[in-house]
Amino acid sequence: MPNPLPIALDRSARTPLSEQIRKAIAAAIDNGVLVPGARLPSWLDLAAQLGVARGTVRTAYDKLADAQHIVSSKANGTTVARRPRKAAKPDAPIVPGSVVEMFHDLSGQGHFRMGVPAQDALPAKLLARIRARAVRAELSAVTRTIDPRGELELRREIAAHLAIARGLECSPAQIVITSGFSGGLGLALRVLGLEGRRAWMEDPGFPLTRKGLELARLELAPIPVDGDGVDVDHGLRHAPDAALAVVTPGQQAPLGPPLSLRRRAQLLDWAAQTGAWIIEDDYLGELQLDGRAAPALASLDRAGRVIHLGSFSKTISPTLRLGFLVAPEQLAAQFADVATCLAPAPGPAVQLSTAEFMRDGHYIRHLRRTKRTYSERRDALTAALRPCSNVRVAGLAVMLTLPDKVDDLAIARQVLAHGLAPAPLSPWYLSPKRAQSGLLLGIATMPDRGVQTACKRLFEAIRAEGRTQGAPAARRVRKSAAR
């Protein structure tokens, strides 16, 4: 018998039961819940399901057949008739200024897009085979115990990897598997419960993190960033009473510099002395292209004030929606409780396949190949942009700074029509007075061929916008590009 139809009958109503059944099925067909060709239960089975007389259902089916909603045959039973499809309802428009609009601006499709790994560097066939085995294992083990913190195999592999690659020693019990970085951030904010308190936010910093803190009702204190990372002295002077700091110490997002050792010590001392918390966004993880990646900030934490967030979105794929959180030991049980009730881990298949990918050494080899590929692409892109003096490497992006009067959002939208999706820099700033115009060109998604042509398109858009705004520095870009 097909899945039971969601039909609710009101036996006290004046409307006959057969008419209630007819209306419910007709509405399901009109609304697309029952698609053309979908098989309905026989009138005998549906009568048993609803607890009514068989003749009642048969009357409803006869009326539906007369209205050409359903058809019956000995071969196929009772199915939904094929009728002209109604025009699909348009998707709800994106509200200006919403998080959805911000996400669309930051994640456009095309070359130079940030936040996604190079698809050609991914061992897709190997991952597909591993994933298929994990799906079969998941479906065959229907009685297996599900741990809302995540599969133990994956948590063990992450703990081992963090110890080697990030210098962070932790037990699997401290790790919670999350739905990407945003899932980890939401879980951390819920556990900490800092509503109404102040929070340090890097300026510039990841716009979606900033919006997440605002949605959690924290008061944001913008802390500027320089060549040594977030300016801790500034935070101590202007917001010493903050209860939280969210930082990207490995490679600052989006400017790229790691947090210096002196400032790491300052930040940890401040948290230990004031009882504040630090959320470490391990942005880009160990994808440091020059030399060994800086150790995780949590590896230096002796007071248990750092919550470490990581994900596989930059190293494998953002479509996995797979991340992890390392909780301080004293909060591990609380994180487990909240995850159990409010933020359980993603399905077992994606976790088990990632665990196997790591356990068999494929992940480390993939990272090694990826870093080599990205280094080559970075060198090619910087060479193509060499005529411009306002260019510098920022993590896995090359940043092209623009004159203040040049609208980087307008340029980003303009070049999207040519298949280019650089990220505008100005939305990363919390303080409008400090906002700097620029474009962030992702290395991972730069074109394999035609880099010079793509850069030429960018220069043309910058010059056009500069003429519109009357920005003299745009002319310098033009002259430099011409040389």
C-alpha positions, 0 to 999 in steps of 0.5 A: 500500500502507498504511504497513507494520505494525510486526510483529516475527517471531521465526523461532526461536520454537516459535510458528508465524509465522501465529500471531505475525502474528495475535497482533500484529495483534490486539494492535494492534487491542485497544490502539487502534493500529489503529482501526475502519475502518483498512485493512490491507495485502493478505495478498500485500503483507504477506507481501512486507513480512514475507518469509514465504509468502503462505499464512502471512499468509492463515492469520493473516487467516482466523483474525482474520476468524473472531474478527471482528477484521477484515472483507474486501470487494472494494470496501474490501479488508481493514479493521479491524472495527467493534466496541464501543469499550473504555472509555478509560484514565483520564489519569494523576492529577496528582501533588501538588506536581508541576510539572504541578499548578503549571502547572494552578494558574497557567493555569486557563481563564477570565476574568482568566487571566494569560499569554495575549493577548486573542483578540479583538485577534488578526487571526486570519483574516490569521494563518490565511491566512499560516499556510496559505501557509507550510504549503504552502511547507513541504510543497512544499520537501521538499529544503530545508535545515533550520537547527536554529537556526531559519529565517533569515527569522525570525531576520532579522526578530527581529534587526531588531525587537529593534534598533528596539523593544528597543534590542538590536543583534545579528546573526541568527547570535546568535539561536536559535529555541526552543520558547517561553520554557521551551525557551530557558531549558532551552537556556541552562541546558544550554549554561552547565552550572552544575549545583551552583552558586548562582543569583539568583532574583527573589522573587517570581518566575515559579514555572515558572522557579524549578522549571526552575532546581531541575531543573537542579540549581542552588541558589537564592538568593531575592532580594527585589523592590521598586519598583526591581525586583530588589534587587541590593544584597541579592544582593551581600550574601547571595549574591555568589558566585552564577554566574547571575541570572535576572531580568525587567528590562523588567517584573518578573514578577509585580509589574510595576516595571522594573529601575532604571538604577542596578540594571541597572548594578550587575547588569552590573558584578557579572556582568562582575567575577565571570564570572557569567551573566545570563538576561534573561526579556523578560517582556511584551517591549514591551507597556509600556502607559505610555510607551515600553518600557524597553530590554532589559538585553542592550542595555547589556551590554558584557562579553557576560554576558547571554542574552536570552530572548523569546517570542511567547506574550504578543503572538500566542499561547502555542499557537505554542510559539515563542520566541527566544534571543539569545546573546552573540557568544562563545557563539553557536557553542556555542548553535548546536551544542547546539540542533542536537543537543538542542533544534532549532527548531520546524517551518518553517511556524510560523516562516515564517508569523511571519516574514511577519507581521513582515516585512509590518508586521502585527506592529507594527500588531498590537502598537499595537492590542493596547496600546490595547485593554489600556490601555482594559481596565486602566482599566475594571478599575481603575475597578471595583476602585477602592473597594478600597485594596489594588489596584495595576497590575502589568504586564498584570495588576491585583494585589489584595493580601490579608491574610496569613491569607487563602488565595489558592489556595483563593479562586482555585479557588473562583471558577474555578467561576464562570468566573474564573481569577485567578492566586494570588500566594503561589506566586510566592514562593520564601521562605514567610516572605516569601510574600504573599497576593494575586490577579493579575487578567489584563487581556487576558482580563477580561470585555468585559461584566459586570466589576462582576459578576465583581469582586463574585464575587471580593469574595464569595469573599474575604469567605467565605475571610476569615471562615473564617480569621478575617482582620480585613483581609478585613472591610476589603475587604468594607466598601470594596467595599460603598462 
